[in-house]
Amino acid sequence: METKPFLIALDLDGTLLKDDKTISSYSKEIIEKAKAAGHIVCIATGRPFRSSSIYYDELQLTTPIVNFNGAYVHHPKNNEWGTYHTTLELNVVKEIIEVAEKHSIHNMLAEIIDDVYFHYHDEKLLDVFSMGNPSIKIGDLRENLGDDVTSILIHAAEEDVEKIRTYLSDVHAEVVDHRRWAAPWHVIEIIKAGMNKAVGLQKIASYYDIPVERIIAFGDEDNDLEMLKYAGHGVAMGNAIDQLKAVANKETRSNEEDGVALYLKDVLSL
């Protein structure tokens, strides 16, 4: 009897990646076995493509990838597949910048695919964003942005994060969705309303004609909520936030204990 293929969606940080941002050799071995058995493996991350492509290449993937939590979905190996880029309107972005400036934020960034715009010069964040060599421009976003953006990031003091998020929910709920990054970064990430990893995963699942019950999605943070709810196997990592464990229907070991590999080995009999 031929086993039907599963679609396996991997979040990177805190999920597939260990804390040192590497993929364990055991995880690689099991993912290789899953691919050899005919299963389809893809990445679904909040990261831009430029800082996830090294893992895409390391796993030798030939599938579409979900970046920016669903705001950018494309197929690195096949231009015919289509590119889905859902942006935030510039006028909304400028309103948010005006308000953010009034709260004593540390910094604001805007990303348009692989171009990064910094409101203020920022050594610490420059490091985080230099992976994959984006083109970086520093200066007042209101003057430097001439186009709709993929995402905005607001870096604020820990005690101001909820206040800014409340404002976003009250004033811009119709047009933006926002998440907060995991500690130690007090960063609010803003993308177009309705965008999340599940939206990107649905596009990939329909392309491969995989029903929901044969989708396995792994995650650990609040940007994985929709994806885990959507997948037939919504798997929370052992290190996941409680909110995610509550919506997941499966749980595995932590990212430091090969949680992804152990679950796949067991469920797919690899």
C-alpha positions, -999 to 999 in steps of 0.1 A, spaced: 0 0 0 14 34 -10 14 59 18 -1 92 9 23 122 12 21 146 41 29 183 39 53 192 67 56 229 76 86 239 97 89 271 117 126 280 121 134 299 153 127 280 185 113 251 164 136 235 138 166 256 149 183 249 181 190 279 203 224 284 186 205 288 152 217 255 138 198 224 126 209 192 144 223 164 123 195 141 136 168 166 125 185 167 91 187 130 88 150 125 96 139 153 73 159 137 46 141 104 53 107 121 51 116 136 17 128 102 5 95 86 16 77 111 -7 66 137 19 67 174 11 88 196 34 85 234 35 95 263 57 70 288 72 88 316 91 85 352 102 120 358 87 125 374 53 137 350 26 173 364 27 178 351 63 160 318 58 175 308 25 206 292 41 183 267 59 163 261 27 195 253 10 209 232 39 178 210 38 180 209 0 143 219 -4 126 224 -37 93 237 -24 76 271 -20 85 290 12 64 312 35 82 344 47 72 374 68 45 353 84 26 349 52 30 384 37 55 370 12 51 335 -4 72 324 -34 90 294 -49 127 299 -49 132 272 -75 103 279 -98 94 314 -110 63 301 -127 47 293 -93 38 329 -86 48 354 -59 23 365 -33 34 397 -17 8 415 4 19 449 16 9 476 40 -3 509 25 22 537 28 -4 561 43 -11 537 72 26 532 77 31 570 80 3 573 105 19 546 126 53 563 124 38 596 136 23 579 167 53 558 174 75 588 174 54 602 203 61 571 224 98 571 232 105 541 210 141 529 205 137 525 167 114 516 138 122 496 107 104 490 75 111 460 53 102 458 16 112 422 7 150 425 10 154 462 15 155 474 51 149 509 62 160 521 97 144 552 112 175 557 135 210 543 133 212 512 155 242 490 159 224 462 179 196 458 154 219 463 124 235 430 135 202 412 136 192 424 102 224 421 83 220 384 76 216 378 39 231 413 30 200 434 25 203 469 12 200 491 42 190 527 43 190 548 75 170 580 81 135 594 86 111 567 73 86 593 62 111 607 38 128 575 27 98 553 21 83 557 -14 64 525 -16 40 502 3 60 479 27 60 442 36 64 448 74 72 474 100 90 466 132 88 488 163 115 483 189 103 498 222 110 496 259 94 465 274 69 486 294 57 504 263 50 474 241 15 467 253 5 504 251 16 505 215 -1 472 206 -34 485 222 -32 516 200 -26 494 169 -56 472 178 -79 502 186 -70 524 156 -57 501 129 -73 467 136 -90 467 101 -57 471 83 -29 457 104 -20 426 124 7 427 150 28 403 170 54 406 196 88 390 192 101 365 218 124 378 245 150 393 247 137 416 219 108 439 227 98 442 191 63 446 176 60 433 141 33 447 120 20 432 87 -12 436 66 -44 424 84 -54 388 77 -18 377 69 -5 348 88 14 316 82 -18 296 76 -26 317 46 8 309 30 5 272 39 -29 270 23 -15 282 -10 12 255 -8 -12 227 3 -36 235 -26 -7 235 -50 3 199 -39 -33 189 -34 -28 179 2 -59 178 25 -57 194 60 -56 161 78 -22 154 60 -6 186 71 19 186 100 29 221 112 54 228 140 57 260 160 66 277 193 54 313 192 23 334 187 30 338 150 24 300 147 -11 301 162 -31 302 129 -9 276 112 -12 251 141 -50 256 142 -52 250 105 -30 219 102 -45 184 109 -14 179 131 -8 212 149 23 204 169 35 227 197 72 224 206 80 215 243 94 251 246 63 267 230 43 295 248 12 283 267 -11 301 243 2 279 215 0 247 235 -36 255 242 -46 255 205 -22 227 193 -36 192 191 -2 176 195 29 183 215 66 172 211 99 177 228 117 211 227 138 226 199 169 216 219 158 179 221 150 173 184 113 177 189 106 180 152 125 149 142 111 128 170 75 136 161 81 130 124 99 97 130 71 84 151 41 96 131 55 89 96 73 57 108 106 68 94 
